[in-house]
Amino acid sequence: PLLGGRGIIGKKMEVYVIPEDRFGFSKQFGLQINGLIGADFFTHFVVEIDYSNKLITFYKREEYNFGRKTRRHARIPLTIENQRPYLKAEMIQENDTEINLKLLVDTGASMSMWLSLFSDQNMKLPELTFPALLGQGLNGNIKGVNGRIKGIKIGPYHFNRPIVAFPDSSAIAGMMSETDLNGNLGNEILKRFHVIFDYQGQQCFLKPNKKFHDPFSYNGSGLEVEKPFFNIPVYQIYNVVPGSPADLAGIIEGDQIETINYLPAVNIELDQINSILYGTEGKTIRLRLNRDGKLIKTKFTLDNKL
């Protein structure tokens, strides 16, 4: 429900129009994406995100009962700069040194967080890393590596051995013009909480949900899959990381998935395919692919070095 079921009407609002799906959101998520909810909503309302029940609720701030609604949550201070929220966190490295972080809160990012090695001279890349495609931007793919750090602290909450992305410096040069920014915080961590955003009060509130203790996993295959037509069950490989298990198995961009672990593509969703690729480390993935009309069978084992 939005505002007691009455809904929200915005008048004379400024919007950005992108005639085509420039970022490929519909292909990446396997469903039609028409746009993004921006900072205007978060600025004018108290926003609750219930990840467990897949529900976002907007409240008028003057009617919101903070005492009752947040009594089981931890309050996390935010700083709002140019309508963007930032919070403080602490990174724990393998040698137990701690680095204070300023992170952009990005509810649209699927990863746990990304960090710029160049934002702090004391920040070290984990000893073991795995090359990965971290996302897509206006200038193309954002590449880098995933690594497992010793820990991260956000307020009273501590996560052990999270997977963190370290993008190539050239891919994030524009964002790092903010000299005190270390990186961003994404949904792989946020989804472990019931989250309340209060931009006007420069604060958010976190309460752990049932996913809080879930292990942090990563795509150990080295391949990325998209759904070119959101209403047709066709799944296509759009990126293969060089030297990855998928690459060594001979999989190339443009291959279409016929079956994955004996499951026909016509009977599954993109989320299910990604769940398999993020599966148990060391698990064998068996694929039957269509390459320009020719059927190819191959298999590989998910990377397990992180």
SEDRENKE-776016 format. One line per 2 residues: number of its first residue (from 1); their letters; for each residue x, y, z of N, C-alpha, C. Coordinates in steps of 0.001 Angstrom, whole numbers, padded with zeros to 6 digits. Each point is the difference from the previous one (the first is absolute). Last residue first. Example, Ala and Ser with C-alpha at 12.3 -4.5 7.8 and 13.67 -1.06 7.14 Angstrom:
BEGIN
2	sa	012850:-002250:007080:000820:001190:000060:-000770:001090:000730 | 000290:-005720:-000070:-000890:001190:000000:000900:001200:000000
end
This chain:
BEGIN
306	lk	037750:-018256:-003777:-000204:001101:000939:-000513:-000518:001341 | 000859:-002875:-003890:001226:000458:000662:-000216:001141:000986
304	nd	-002752:-003033:-003265:-000177:-000057:001457:001182:000573:000773 | -003001:-000407:-005175:001250:000364:000678:-000220:000037:001505
302	lt	-002946:-003155:-003226:000046:001358:000535:001297:000224:000743 | -000351:-003478:-004062:-000170:000043:001445:000110:001439:000490
300	fk	-001720:-002307:-004961:001127:000568:000729:-000343:-000003:001486 | -001697:-001844:-005468:-000151:000085:001455:001234:000646:000597
298	tk	-003064:-001018:-005056:001237:000295:000725:-000299:000021:001496 | -002171:-000825:-005472:-000055:-000379:001407:001351:000308:000651
296	il	-002974:001799:-004595:001295:-000288:000619:-000229:-000348:001464 | -002707:000803:-005162:-000101:-000305:001423:001354:-000444:000541
294	kg	-001510:003398:-004261:000716:-001226:000351:-000080:-000210:001508 | -001804:003887:-002223:-000720:-001179:-000473:000658:-001317:000324
292	dr	001948:004210:001371:-000330:000147:-001434:-000635:-001267:-000565 | 001039:-000878:004511:000926:000956:-000598:-000240:000040:-001503
290	nl	-002218:-001855:004961:-000288:000157:-001426:000917:001092:-000522 | 000420:-003542:004508:-000060:001322:-000610:-000354:-000082:-001472
288	rl	000061:-002659:005117:-000175:-000293:-001422:-000301:001336:-000659 | 002532:-001407:004962:-000749:000845:-000927:-000146:-000671:-001353
286	ri	001444:-000639:005672:-000101:-000664:-001307:-000922:000809:-000898 | 003172:000512:004793:-001070:000578:-000818:000044:-000665:-001370
284	tk	001889:-001120:005368:000131:-000152:-001453:-001231:000569:-000699 | 002348:001447:004935:-001095:-000707:-000659:000231:-000052:-001513
282	ge	002695:002306:003426:000425:-001330:-000396:-001065:-000797:-000718 | -001710:003791:003156:001332:-000009:-000593:000453:-001433:-000270
280	tg	-005171:001521:000035:001030:-000533:000881:001333:-000058:-000719 | -003230:003348:-002400:-000242:-001155:000855:001203:-000407:000824
278	yl	-001349:003489:-003512:000476:000440:001311:-000049:-001142:001009 | -001552:-000763:-004338:001360:000511:-000216:000615:000540:001282
276	is	-004495:-001499:000051:000882:-001140:-000285:001441:000468:-000141 | -003297:003261:000476:000157:-000718:001259:000920:-001209:-000164
274	ni	-001262:002463:-003831:001005:000707:000796:000229:-000680:001343 | -003375:-001722:-002769:001300:-000205:-000632:001092:000664:000831
272	qd	-004401:000725:001325:000405:-001372:000290:001362:-000309:-000605 | -002026:004180:-000904:000429:-000074:001403:000494:-001399:000361
270	le	-001990:000760:-004239:001380:000483:000067:000540:-000061:001426 | -003801:-003491:-001187:000124:001443:-000087:001469:000392:000131
268	in	-002593:-004771:-001985:000600:000688:001135:000079:001498:-000252 | -001479:-003555:-003118:-000752:-000237:001230:000555:000757:001211
266	va	001854:-000088:-004546:-001383:000456:-000162:-000805:-000133:001281 | 004553:-001569:-000421:-000092:001448:000159:-001437:000495:-000084
264	pl	001344:-004952:001781:-000233:000702:-001269:-000201:001491:000246 | 002970:-003440:003031:-001257:000753:000041:-000186:000739:-001324
262	yn	003959:-002610:001275:-001104:-000805:-000514:-001360:000688:000092 | 004113:002288:001028:-000155:-001111:000955:-001289:-000773:-000267
260	it	-000310:003506:-003073:001046:000206:000999:-000265:-000985:001128 | -001412:000903:-005668:-000237:-000585:001327:001155:000380:000906
258	ei	-000425:002299:-004040:-001120:-000914:-000235:-000397:-000681:001310 | 002723:004821:-001305:-000142:-001147:000905:-001251:-000792:-000366
256	qd	003371:003113:-003215:-001291:-000028:000658:-000132:-001280:000816 | 004297:003351:-001957:-000567:-001341:000197:-001343:000115:000709
254	ge	002809:003811:-000694:-000973:-000294:-001040:-000580:-001392:000089 | 004884:000977:001949:-001113:000945:-000045:-000913:-000321:-001173
252	ii	002770:-004095:001898:000290:001307:-000574:-001249:000880:000038 | 002602:-004891:002143:-001224:000791:-000161:000356:001390:-000509
250	ga	003036:-003795:001294:-000289:000293:-001399:-001262:000785:-000251 | 002401:-001420:004179:-000901:-001040:-000515:-000430:000277:-001434
248	ld	002696:003055:002453:000805:-001199:-000233:-000843:-001156:-000528 | -002204:003998:001226:000886:000259:-001139:000802:-001252:-000341
246	ap	-002668:-000102:003861:-000833:-000007:-001213:000837:000208:-001244 | 002196:000277:004232:-000434:-001364:-000321:-000851:-000077:-001264
244	sg	003271:004137:000055:-000956:-000531:000970:-000376:-001436:-000362 | 002877:003127:-002567:000668:-000842:000974:-000904:-000615:001043
242	pv	-001899:004276:-002386:001160:-000761:-000476:000670:-000795:001123 | -005260:001255:-000095:001252:000531:000549:001170:-000853:-000485
240	vn	-004845:001002:-002357:000782:-001096:000563:001336:000576:000460 | -005371:001734:-001635:001378:000285:000393:000623:-001251:000585
238	yi	-004427:000052:-001828:000440:001295:-000535:001388:000405:000479 | -003668:-004474:-000885:001242:000406:000661:000437:001346:-000583
236	qy	-005233:-001778:000209:001198:000130:-000821:001195:000435:000838 | -005459:-002102:-000106:001061:000489:000871:001328:-000068:-000745
234	vp	-005810:-000144:-000592:001274:-000160:-000699:001083:000644:000870 | -005341:-000467:000267:001018:-000699:000800:001257:-000344:-000799
232	in	-003615:004275:-000386:000337:-001248:-000696:001129:-000686:000770 | -001766:004407:001034:-001183:-000871:-000014:000232:-001314:-000746
230	ff	003372:003549:000504:-000477:-000293:001344:-001193:-000947:000026 | 004264:000325:-003268:-001421:000334:-000159:-000705:-000409:001291
228	pk	004700:-000552:-000152:-000177:001070:-000996:-001438:000469:-000168 | 002813:-001995:004133:-001223:-000445:-000666:-000358:001073:-001021
226	ev	004990:-001617:002410:-001083:000967:-000131:-001179:-000646:-000716 | 005015:-001243:002894:-001116:-000411:-000850:-001041:001110:-000031
224	el	005648:-001068:001129:-001183:000808:000298:-001070:-000320:-001029 | 004827:-002533:002165:-000879:000381:-001107:-001197:000789:000519
222	gs	003543:-002021:002712:000653:000907:-000935:-000857:000362:-001192 | -000574:-002868:004248:000055:-000583:-001349:000812:000855:-000966
220	gn	-001382:000665:004826:001270:-000662:-000222:000152:-000607:-001376 | -002783:003902:002870:-000141:-000748:-001245:001357:-000606:-000347
218	ys	-001304:000902:005177:000295:000751:-001210:-000163:-000913:-001205 | -001421:000663:005775:000437:-000811:-001135:000297:000897:-001192
216	fp	-000831:-000037:005745:000214:000834:-001173:000563:-000883:-001118 | -003357:-001661:004171:001389:000161:-000473:000055:000904:-001225
214	dh	-003812:000518:003883:000268:-000742:-001239:001458:000199:-000424 | -002470:001993:003863:001155:-000895:000153:000276:-000838:-001252
212	fk	-003677:003201:000171:001164:000683:000558:001243:-000887:000025 | -004791:-000652:-001509:001146:-000207:-000889:001306:000516:000589
210	kn	-004413:000457:002081:000388:-001415:000001:001208:-000292:-000901 | -000302:004974:001853:-001076:-000924:-000351:000565:-001417:-000082
208	pk	001467:005016:002635:000315:-001244:-000722:-001253:-000830:-000290 | 000177:005370:000387:-000358:-001120:000868:000263:-001291:-000765
206	lf	001019:005816:-000242:000214:-001361:-000473:-000424:-001017:001057 | -000466:005594:-001791:-000167:-000944:001100:000079:-001416:-000570
204	cq	001690:005506:-001251:-000726:-001204:-000404:-000010:-000941:001186 | 000782:005723:-001138:000167:-001224:000768:-000674:-001158:-000724
202	qg	-000356:005100:-000450:001372:-000453:-000250:000319:-001237:000851 | -004291:002438:-000595:000643:-000109:001305:001443:-000448:-000082
200	qy	-002538:000367:-003946:-000154:001301:000658:000670:000011:001375 | -000157:-004063:-002549:000957:000976:-000521:-000090:001328:000748
198	df	-001232:-005057:001128:-000559:001303:000350:001004:001057:-000424 | -001146:-005734:-000544:000763:001186:-000395:-000766:001260:000386
196	iv	000260:-005550:001413:-000829:001206:-000009:000899:001186:-000324 | 000028:-005860:-000333:000669:001305:-000090:-001036:001120:-000015
194	hf	001139:-005498:001303:-001159:000853:-000246:000544:001416:000113 | 003473:-003882:-001405:-000644:000842:001001:-001410:000396:-000435
192	rk	003287:-002404:-002627:000060:-000738:001260:-000677:000749:001144 | 000743:001681:-004518:-001096:-000967:000001:-000057:-000825:001283
190	li	003558:003203:-000926:-001254:000627:000395:-001141:-001014:000101 | 004292:-001402:-001626:-000009:000258:001443:-001346:000568:000432
188	en	000571:-000903:-004457:000402:-001275:000590:000150:000121:001513 | -001020:003810:-002872:-001109:-000809:000495:000403:-001342:000592
186	gl	003538:004256:-000090:-001075:-000487:-000854:-000924:-000985:000680 | 003930:004318:000545:-000617:-001103:000733:-001226:-000436:-000770
184	ng	004912:002712:-001522:-001445:-000002:000234:-000440:-001259:000733 | 004769:003295:-000121:-000698:-001000:-000792:-001492:000077:000212
182	nl	003439:003085:001754:000758:-001250:-000110:-000676:-001041:-000867 | 000220:005789:000656:-000829:-001192:-000212:000891:-001220:-000148
180	dt	001358:004729:000433:-000151:-000706:001267:-000879:-001240:-000119 | 001033:003005:-003743:001254:-000476:000563:-000154:-000782:001296
178	es	-002820:000697:-004512:-000340:000303:001386:001119:-000584:000859 | 000290:-000913:-004371:000312:001430:000103:-000433:000524:001358
176	mm	-000785:-004489:-001663:001023:000226:001004:000526:001430:-000009 | -003277:-001620:-003152:-000560:-000017:001348:001037:000367:001044
174	ga	001393:-000391:-004525:-000926:001117:000169:-000556:000076:001399 | 002830:-003652:-001282:000739:001258:000133:-000929:001175:000257
172	ia	-000598:-004999:-000633:-000670:000795:001034:000658:001358:000190 | 001511:-003351:-003169:-001448:-000149:-000087:-000735:000904:000978
170	ss	004839:-000425:-000236:-000517:000773:-001133:-001518:-000029:-000059 | 002425:-002619:003257:-000026:001434:000314:-000601:000827:-001122
168	dp	-001521:-005060:000975:001143:000653:-000619:-000106:001502:000211 | -002568:-002874:003646:-000038:000336:-001437:001346:000527:-000491
166	fa	-001700:-003306:004028:001013:001036:-000170:000072:000342:-001490 | -003609:-002610:003801:000480:000245:-001363:001009:001143:000013
164	vi	-001546:-003845:003905:000041:001415:-000364:000571:000127:-001408 | -002210:-003778:003869:000582:000170:-001333:-000107:001473:-000381
162	pr	000295:-001870:005249:-000854:000382:-001134:000790:000051:-001305 | 001011:-001545:004992:000407:-000519:-001309:-000948:000372:-001137
160	nf	-002059:001133:004590:001255:-000717:-000174:000166:-000472:-001435 | -002782:004226:002646:-000077:-001092:-000961:001385:-000614:-000173
158	hy	-002958:003248:003768:001297:-000459:-000488:-000217:-001179:-000942 | -002766:004481:002728:-000037:-001259:-000740:001355:-000314:-000628
156	pg	-001574:004057:002501:000274:-001126:000906:000128:-001348:-000717 | 000890:004066:-003041:-000636:000197:001296:000342:-001170:000914
154	ik	001760:-001410:-003933:-000940:001097:-000248:-000784:000197:001282 | 004748:-002794:-001949:-000865:000429:001095:-000865:001166:-000456
152	ig	003098:-004470:-002151:-000513:001363:-000184:-000935:000301:001168 | 004342:-003816:-001514:-001256:000412:000601:-000387:001419:-000347
150	ki	003572:-002880:-002031:-000218:-000634:001309:-001328:000413:000617 | 000429:-000207:-005369:000728:000687:001059:-000348:-000631:001347
148	rg	-000012:-001572:-005426:-000658:-000184:001290:000852:000672:001078 | -000812:001018:-005603:000880:-000540:001031:-000746:-000096:001311
146	nv	-000421:001078:-005851:-000643:-000244:001283:001024:-000579:000959 | 000773:003376:-004509:000126:-001301:000653:-000874:-000039:001242
144	gk	-000352:002763:-004991:000809:000049:001208:000140:-001391:000564 | -002910:003466:-003968:000717:-001216:000338:000841:000200:001257
142	in	-004384:002068:-002987:000877:000337:001120:000646:-001289:000467 | -002234:001572:-005046:000088:-000890:001140:000969:000512:001062
140	gn	-001960:003791:-003163:000242:-001416:-000226:000091:-000793:001290 | -000932:004763:-000395:001196:-000203:-000814:000345:-001467:-000203
138	lg	-003723:001500:002670:-000168:000666:-001287:001174:-000258:-000937 | -000552:-003763:003579:-000198:001438:000082:-000153:000597:-001383
136	qg	-000097:-005043:003076:000031:000701:-001274:-000290:001470:000225 | 002231:-004437:003116:-001182:000776:-000361:000175:000640:-001357
134	ll	003118:-003119:002098:-000658:000548:001180:-001259:000788:-000313 | 003265:-004239:-001842:-000719:001142:-000567:-000883:000535:001117
132	ap	004675:-002770:001003:-001452:000015:-000145:-000453:001222:-000781 | 004446:-003365:002329:-000419:001039:-000958:-001494:-000075:-000272
130	ft	002480:-001366:004613:-000583:-000680:-001156:-000471:001075:-000976 | 003735:-000737:004554:-001045:000736:-000698:-000480:-000811:-001194
128	le	003372:-000045:004840:-000684:-000786:-001015:-001124:000825:-000613 | 002626:002134:003204:001000:-000836:-000653:-000610:-000821:-001129
126	pl	-002113:004806:001302:000121:-001346:000589:000967:-000863:-000793 | 000663:005296:000063:-000799:-000986:-000734:000157:-001352:000686
124	km	000528:004715:002701:000713:-001021:-000754:-000978:-000933:-000711 | 000485:005277:002497:-000880:-001077:-000441:000752:-000966:-000909
122	nq	001722:004178:001865:000151:-001161:000879:-000875:-001181:-000416 | -000017:004369:-002146:001287:-000648:-000262:000229:-001239:000867
120	ds	-004659:002064:-001974:000722:-000015:001272:001289:-000789:-000199 | -002906:000777:-003629:-000624:000965:000890:000703:000074:001353
118	fl	000845:-003015:-003813:000722:001263:-000087:-000588:001068:000920 | -001830:-004438:-000664:001298:-000140:000647:000740:001327:000080
116	sl	-005374:-000793:-000155:001093:000485:-000826:001307:-000110:000776 | -004878:-002907:000306:000942:000895:000648:001084:000391:-000989
114	wm	-005446:-002242:000437:001260:000098:-000717:000850:001055:000690 | -004218:-003609:001583:000596:001331:-000077:001159:-000046:-000984
112	sm	-003508:-003337:000181:000025:000440:001394:000586:001398:000098 | -002513:-001275:-004578:001143:-000486:000777:-000079:000481:001445
110	sa	-003145:001392:-003430:-000247:-001367:000442:001131:-000537:000878 | -002104:005171:-000838:001174:-000841:-000264:-000229:-001398:000566
108	gt	-002975:003879:000455:-000103:-000606:-001320:001151:-000917:-000334 | -000504:002751:004008:-001003:-001057:000031:-000185:-000674:-001357
106	dv	003982:002818:002558:-000525:-000207:-001354:-000971:-001176:000008 | 003096:003687:003187:-001025:-001040:000137:-000719:-000127:-001339
104	ll	005177:001656:001109:-001265:000400:-000600:-000983:-001155:000147 | 004309:000866:003319:-000609:-000790:-001066:-001285:000662:-000486
102	kl	004919:000539:003010:-001192:000755:-000352:-000590:-000669:-001225 | 003513:-001948:004088:-000507:000132:-001362:-001163:000983:-000059
100	ni	004650:-001796:003139:-001285:000691:000007:-000432:000277:-001431 | 003211:-004029:001858:-000022:001202:-000830:-001391:000592:000046
98	et	003455:-003706:002941:-001339:000481:-000344:000115:001303:-000772 | 003205:-004753:001106:-000093:001457:-000049:-001399:000395:-000457
96	dn	001639:-004596:000321:-000824:000571:001075:000026:001517:000068 | 001867:-003041:-003420:000940:000247:001097:-000667:000680:001194
94	eq	-002485:-000952:-003972:000529:-001268:000486:000969:000175:001165 | -003675:003839:-000568:000880:-000697:-000933:000602:-001245:000656
92	im	-004627:003242:000524:001021:-000725:000757:000831:-000826:-000982 | -003363:004694:-000153:000504:-001191:-000684:001089:-000632:000865
90	ea	-004441:003453:000966:001394:-000347:000281:000337:-001298:-000716 | -003733:004489:-000581:000190:-001410:000303:001481:-000226:000299
88	kl	-004116:004171:-001021:001337:-000394:000420:000020:-001490:000319 | -003254:002816:-003685:000140:-000426:001388:001444:-000400:000266
86	yp	-003515:002968:-003744:001282:-000616:000336:-000026:-000426:001462 | -003588:001707:-004412:000272:-000352:001396:001357:-000693:000173
84	rq	-002224:003938:-003553:000519:-001365:000062:000414:-000318:001438 | -001571:004320:-001896:-001098:-000972:000059:000474:-001449:000003
82	ne	003085:003652:000382:-000578:-000007:-001346:-001053:-001097:-000141 | 001919:-000832:004277:000735:000944:-000834:-000514:-000114:-001426
80	it	-000890:-001694:005436:-000654:000127:-001303:000700:001101:-000772 | 001131:-003638:004266:000211:001354:-000510:-000600:000036:-001395
78	lp	-001105:-003246:004562:000275:000209:-001411:000442:001440:-000212 | -000379:-003863:004412:000001:001352:-000562:000320:-000009:-001496
76	ir	-002435:-003891:002924:001261:000229:-000704:-000040:001417:-000580 | -002733:-003343:003935:000057:001249:-000767:001397:000185:-000575
74	ah	-002846:-004628:001265:001165:000803:000351:000014:001241:-000890 | -004533:-002944:001615:001017:000265:-001015:001199:000719:000611
72	rr	-004327:-001130:002042:000864:-001186:-000068:001113:000155:-001038 | -003254:003465:000755:000481:-000351:001337:000908:-001239:000006
70	tk	-002502:002798:-003543:001448:-000249:-000030:000536:-000551:001322 | -004726:001179:-000909:000464:-000692:-001203:001473:-000417:000071
68	rg	-002205:002561:003510:-000554:-001349:-000113:000634:-000777:-001141 | 001371:004508:000723:000192:-000746:001231:-000476:-001423:-000093
66	fn	-000713:003117:-003597:001364:-000524:000075:000200:-000860:001244 | -004234:001422:-002977:000261:-000238:001423:001377:-000646:000158
64	ye	-002403:003360:-003941:000733:-001241:000274:000342:-000102:001485 | -002137:003640:-002651:-000942:-000974:000561:000696:-001281:000457
62	er	002258:003693:-002135:-000682:000608:001144:-000992:-000960:000661 | 002410:-001223:-003998:000868:000057:001179:-000734:000523:001228
60	ky	-002164:-002897:-003978:000197:001417:000276:000772:000116:001312 | 000591:-004448:-002949:-000796:000645:001044:000264:001506:000012
58	ft	000574:-004980:-003158:000340:001412:000162:-000943:000625:001030 | 001979:-005276:-001405:-001103:000830:000470:000499:001416:000229
56	il	001254:-005133:-002515:000469:001354:000305:-001215:000838:000381 | 001369:-005647:-000411:-000971:001079:000125:000709:001315:000330
54	kn	001084:-005127:-000065:000085:000680:-001298:-000999:001157:-000079 | 001157:-002982:003811:-001319:-000065:-000622:-000074:000743:-001332
52	sy	004121:-000192:002419:-000554:-001342:000202:-001329:-000175:-000720 | 002257:004250:000162:000556:-000923:-000981:-000616:-001390:000129
50	di	-001545:005012:001201:-000127:-001310:000628:000456:-001039:-001026 | 000402:005557:000859:000252:-001074:-000957:000018:-001318:000766
48	ev	-001855:005469:000647:000293:-001303:000582:000199:-001020:-001122 | 000139:005693:000589:-000114:-001164:-000888:000398:-001269:000748
46	vf	-001804:005482:000556:000710:-001056:000704:-000252:-001278:-000792 | -000170:004655:-002681:-000703:-000970:000820:000971:-000728:000926
44	ht	001286:003382:-003284:-001296:000498:000450:-000741:-000948:000933 | 004364:-000963:-002036:000114:001300:000663:-001311:000419:000637
42	ff	000362:-003948:-002648:000677:-000198:001274:000121:001313:000777 | -001884:000062:-004351:-000847:-000806:000884:000635:-000130:001385
40	da	002485:002200:-003369:-001182:000783:000393:-000884:-000766:000979 | 003930:-001950:-002158:000179:000649:001297:-001216:000809:000437
38	gi	-000951:-003938:-003578:001135:000853:000305:-000059:000665:001357 | -001699:-004540:-003125:-000472:000906:001041:001200:000806:000484
36	lg	-000476:-002175:-005055:000584:-000098:001326:-000692:000965:000956 | -001565:-002806:-004877:000689:001163:000550:000498:-000269:001406
34	ni	-002103:-003254:-003032:-000409:001253:-000636:000735:001219:000532 | 000590:-005669:-000661:000301:001090:000920:-000313:001312:-000717
32	ql	-001196:-005606:-000546:-000031:001335:-000570:000212:001052:001093 | 002272:-004897:000304:-001363:000533:000024:000052:001448:-000471
30	gf	003936:-002766:000734:-000952:-000937:-000582:-001436:000437:000098 | 004462:002039:001293:-000887:-000499:001045:-001072:-000947:-000535
28	qk	003332:002032:-002884:000744:-000519:001145:-000905:-000631:001045 | -001805:002164:-003897:000716:-001218:-000357:000669:-000633:001214
26	sf	-002116:004150:000548:-001005:-001026:-000289:000660:-001331:-000342 | 002770:003844:000701:-000603:-000503:001230:-000974:-001141:-000274
24	gf	003269:002831:-002857:-000321:-001416:-000122:-000639:-000597:001235 | 001450:004679:-001193:000790:-000776:000938:-000313:-001490:-000050
22	rd	-002296:003191:-002781:001426:000215:-000219:000865:-000889:000900 | -004924:-000023:-001985:000550:-000535:001234:001520:000029:-000106
20	ep	-002847:003686:-002644:000220:-001434:-000047:000560:-000443:001347 | -001280:004534:-000410:-000888:-000646:-000979:000156:-001512:-000066
18	iv	000606:003331:004139:000950:-000748:-000817:-000823:-000806:-000992 | -000713:004419:003606:-000585:-000903:-000984:001121:-000634:-000816
16	yv	-000903:002606:005101:000931:-000282:-001082:-000629:-001030:-000926 | -002469:003848:003339:000364:-001394:-000223:001022:-000079:-001129
14	em	-002791:003558:003733:001024:-000111:-001027:000394:-001459:-000133 | -004906:002097:001664:001264:-000606:000405:000946:-000085:-001184
12	kk	-004825:001660:000903:001080:000863:-000478:001364:-000525:000448 | -003494:-002509:002636:-000321:000996:-001013:001219:000863:-000310
10	gi	-001592:-005147:002267:001017:001051:-000088:-000319:000944:-001144 | -002528:-003877:003406:-000098:000759:-001245:001046:001111:000047
8	ig	-001332:-005030:002626:000808:001210:-000056:-000184:000653:-001358 | -003148:-003593:003433:000927:000165:-001097:000741:001318:000074
6	rg	-003333:-002214:003019:-000449:001095:-000855:000913:000214:-001191 | 000411:-003196:003808:-000769:-000477:-001138:-000440:001096:-000951
4	gl	002805:000677:003957:-001320:-000474:000405:-000875:-000439:-001148 | 004466:001401:-000950:-000712:001063:000697:-001435:-000418:000322
2	lp	001755:-003568:-002713:000713:001265:-000046:-000845:001066:000666 | 000526:-005789:000097:-000838:001212:000000:000859:001243:000000
end
